[in-house]
Amino acid sequence: MKAVIACMVLGASWLPAGKGAAADERQASVEWFVAVDGSDAGDGSIQHPFATLERARDAIREMKSGGALPAGGVTVQLRGGEYRIDRTFQLDGRDSGEADAPIVYKAYNGEKVTLSGGDALDASLFEPVTDPAVRARIPQEAADKVRQVDLKALGISDYGTLGNYLAVAPELFVDGNVMTLARWPNEGFTTVNQVVYAGNSSQGTGYTFTYDDGGLRPWSSANDTWALGYWGNDWFTNDLQIKSIDQATKTIETYNTSSYAMKAGQRFYFYNILEELDAPGEWYLDRADGMLYLYPPAPLASSRVQLSLFDQNMIAMNGASNIVFSGLALEVSRGNAIDMTGGTITGSNTARSVKWAAMPSKLTAEAITACTPPASTAWATAACR
């Protein structure tokens, strides 16, 4: 991560116990600062902030090793800006605060602070599609509007795996809004007509079934094409990879089966289909050659385009207590925002005003106020929705 931290001690100078500080002289509070243009060689003051959250965390550890926490706790103030996360920010028991002296990580003075797990893609690198073979696959009405960018040429080669919750695929964002993998139908669902073969997961065989609606464009290939559906009930989805499709008979064969047995009448949609790239805000990634295709929702010249890349937890808390995150936006990542295990939960580990936007977990809460998640959950927001 390229986070930045600055450290400043407010009020009387802090002196660790055993080095001249009496117990009744504990300082009201201690502050460090982080800024995107800071340096870990700095002293952590507002004039010379640190450059990483890790450096601020380590400064707190050093302070704690010399004596008790200040009576008012410790606050790490993050100056405004975007901090690119490229490793998990790890907190453990050494980083705990106390019930009346918490460790606080917060945005400074209401400034906008974003912890981002993705890269910005220069909008000027998106070019018109000129390859005749590719243009022939894109719907005619969209061919002149779709733009492409070569991810491999940018050094981006980790594309995750569609339908895999352990190797999460990247998501594309334009001006903070997540784009839609080219799909059919564009909205809503089609339905399973008849289950021809129920599949057998123990034998590694998938379903064969027919679907109802017409209007699906001919595909040149079913490679890396998927269907997401409520295959067995109306409250649980699975992604099924398409093995083959016969559009004349509307018959589909899949590689895998679903958690709940497929039933006729259940709803689903197809996705990741270049031939269905026909609406603004849709995109497609050819994993074989790394070419990304986008039907821009607005002119790209004035847009901010981001691709989520970091696939680990952004923040991991293991046995840490009395820690507060406030006013921070955690977004554009392929991993969890916060993963928390252990720790004491009476009034601690409280996430206040934290934005859980654009995470693969599909959390929709824009802000979480005074929410205390249970210590046993791996999802820090399980009880915060």
N, C-alpha and C positions, 0 to 999 in steps of 0.2 A: 504494500500500500504506500502511496505517496502522501499520506496525511501529514499535517503540520501541527506542531504544538509549541506554545510559548509559555514560559514559566515566570510568574511574578508573585512574590510574597507581599501580601498587603498588610498594613499596620506595622507593629513592631517586628523586628527581624526574628525569624524562627530559629530556635536553637534546640537541637536534639537533647533528650534527657541524658544526663551524664556528662554533658558538655556545657554546663552553666545555666540550663533552663530549669527553673523550679516548676513543680507540678501545678502551682497556682498561677503560673505565668503562661499557661498554654495559650497560644494565639487563637483568636476567634476563628480564623479560617486561613487557608493557603490557596493561592491561585497559580496555575500555570497556563500558558497560552500555546496554541498550535495555529500555524498559518501555512497556506500552500506555498508561500515563498520563504518559509523559515529554513532553519538549519539545525540538525541535531548537535552541531558543535556550539550552538547558542546557549544562553543561560536560562532560557525558558521565560524570560520577561516579555512584556508586551512589545518592547522595542526589539528584542532578539529572540523570537519564538523558536520552538523546536520545529522539526519537519515531519515527525511521525508520531502517531499515537503510542507506538512502542516506546519511544524515548520518554514521553510523558509518564507512561505507566512505570517505567524503570526509575524515573526520578521519584515517584511516589514510594516505590519499594525501598529506595535508598533512604528516604526520609523516615519511613516506618521502622527501618532497621536500627535507627538511632534513637528511637523513643516513641512515645504515644502519638496518636493522631492529634492534630489541632482540635480544639473544642468544637469548632464549627465545621470540621471536615475539610475536604480538599475538592477544589473545582478545577477541571481542565476546560478551558475556554477555547473553542475552535473558531477561528476567524472565518469569515465567509469565503466560499469557493467550493470547487469540486475536488475531492480527494479520491484518486484512483486506487482502488483496493486490489492488490495482487498477492496478498497473503492474509490469512485469518488473524484477526486481532484477538490474542489469547489472554484470558483473565482467569486466575485461580485464587485459592485461599489467601495468597500473599497480597492480593489486590483488593481484599474486602475492606469496606468501611465499618463504621459502627452505627448502631441504631440512631444515635444523636449526632453522629459525625460521619455522614455518608461520603462516598467518593462519587463525584458528579462529572459527567462528560456532557457538555452542552454547547449550543451555538452561542457565540458571543453577541450580546446586546441585540438579539433578534436578527442577526445577519443570516443569510441563506447558506446553509452548510449541507453539502451532499456527499455521501460516501457512495461511490459508483464502482460497480464491477464490470463496466463495459468500456469499449473504446469508441471514440468519436470517429466517424468516417467522413472524410472531406467530401462535401457535396459536389465539388468540382470534378471529382474522379468518376462520378456516375455519367456514363455515356449512352447514347442511343444504341439500340441493338441493330447490328448490321449483318450478322451471320444469317444467310438465307435459310439454313436448316433450322435455326432457332426461331426466326421470325415466322416460319411456316407452322410452328407449334403454338405460338402465341395467338390468341384470338385476333382476327384481322382488325377489329375496331380498336384494339389496344396496342397493337404492335408499334405504332409511332410514339406512343406515350410511355412505354416501359423503358426503364433505364437499367444499366448493368454496371457492376463494379467487380473487379477481379480480387477476391480476398487473398488468394495465394500470393499474388504479386505484392500484397501488403504485409505478407508474413503471417497471415491468419490461416491456420490449418486445422484447428480443433473445432469440429462442427457438432460434437455430441452425437447422440443417436435418437432419432425420432421414436416416440413410443416407449422410451426407457427413462424411468424416474431416477436411475442411478447415474446415468450418463446424459444429463439433461441437454437438450439441444439449445442453441442460441436463440434469442428473440431479437427482433429488429424494432427500434423505436425511432419515430420521427416527431420532433418537438415534444418529447415526453410521452407520446402515445404509442402503445404497442401495435405493430402491424399484424395483419392476418395472413397466415400461410395460404396461398392460393387454394381455394376450396370450391366444392359444389355440394349442395346449392350454396349460393353466396350468403344466404341467411336461412336460419331454421334448419330443417332436417328433411331427409327422405326416410322411407321406412322399409323394413325387411318384409318382403312379400311371403316367401316360403323358405323354410330351412330344408335344403335338399339332403345335406349330410351334416350330422351334429359334431363331427370332429372327435378326435381322441387325443387329449394332451399327453397321455402316457406313451402314445405311439408317435407323437410329434406331428400329428395331422391337424389341419385347421378346418374351418367351416366351408361348406359350399351352400350358397343361398342366392335367392333372387331378390331384386329390389323393384319398387313400384314406379317411380316417376321417370319421365322422359326428359330429354334436354341435355344430358351429359355429352360433352364433346368427345370425339374419338381420341384415344391416347395412342401415342407412338410407342410407349413403353409403360409398364406398371412398376418399373424399378423405383424403390423407395417411395412408393405411394401408399397412403394409409387411410383408414377409416376410424373415426371416433364415434362411439355410440353407447347408448343405454341398452345394451344387447339383451340383458335378462330381466331388468327391472327399470324403474324410473328414477333411481337414486344413486346408481353407481355406473361409472363409465370405464371402458377399456379402449385402448388403441390396438387395432388389428392391422397388420401389414398385409397388403394385397399381393397375392401370388399371381393371379391371372384374372382377367375380366373378359367376358363375351358380351359386348354391348348389344348385339342383335337379340340375344335371349335374356339380357339383363341378368346374367349369372356371374357370380363372383366366387373365387376361391381364395381363402386366406392361409397364411402360414401358421397362425396360432389361434387358440380359442380364448374365450373370455372367462372372467372369474365366475360369472353366473351364466348358465347355459342360454344360448341365443333362442329367442322366441319370435314368431311372426308378429308383425305389427309394431315392433320396437323401432325407435328412431336413431338415425345416425347421419353422418355426413362424411364425404371424402375430402382429403386434404393433401397438400404438397404435390400439386399437379400443375405443371407449366401450361398445359392446354387450357386450364381454367383461370389463368392470370388475366382477369377481365374487369377488375373493379379497382378504383382508387383505394390505396391502403393495403393492397394485397402484395405478397412477395413470394419468391421461390428461390431455393438454394440448391444448385447442382453440386452435390457432395463429391462427385467424381473429379470435376475440374475446378471447384472452388468459386464458380461464377454465381454471383448474387443478382437476382432480377427483382426490380421494384416498380410497381405502378404507383408513382408518388401521389399522396393525397393533396399536395399543394406544391407549387414550384420549389424545387430543391435548393435553389440558389440562396433562399432566405431561411432554410430549414436546418435544424440540428439533427443529424442522423447518428444513432448509436447502436452498437451490436453488443449484446451481453456475452461476456467471455469467462469471467471468474466463476468457477464451479464448486467452490468450497463455502463453508459458513463464513459470513462476513465478520461476525463476532462470535466467539465461543467462550462461555462462562462455565467453569468446572469447579464447583465448591466455593464460588465467590458470592458474597452477601453484601447487602447495603450499598448497592451500586445503582446509580440513576443515569439514564440517557435521556437527554431533553433537547427538543428542537432540531433533531438530526433527521435527514432524509436518507434512507438506505434503499438504493434502487439500481436497476439495470444490472442484475446479477443472475447467475444460474444456480446459485446455492441458496441456503437459508439466510435470512437476515440475521437472526440471533439464535444460537443453539445453547440451551442452558441445562446443565445437569448438576444435581447436588445443591449445596448452599442452604442458608437459612432464609425462610420466607416470611417471617413476621415483619411486615412493613419494609421489606427489602426487595432488591431486584425489581424495582418498579420502573416500567418504561412509560415516560410521560411525553406526550406530544411527539412521538416517533412516527415517521411516515414509512409505512411498509409498502411502498409502491413498486410495481413492475418486478416482483419476484416470481420465480417459476411456481411457487406454492399457490399462486393466484389469490393471495390475501388481498382483500379489497378495502380494508380500513385505511382511510387517509390519515387518521390520527388516533392514537391510543392514549387515553388520559387516566392517570392514576390506576393503572392496571397491574395487578400482581399475579403473574402466571405461576402455576404450581411447579415445585422444584423437580418433580419426577418427569416432567414432559421434556421431550427434545425440542419441541416447538415453543419458543418463548411467547407466542401469541395464542396458544391453544385456548386460554381462558379469556382472551381479550377481544373476541370478535363481537 
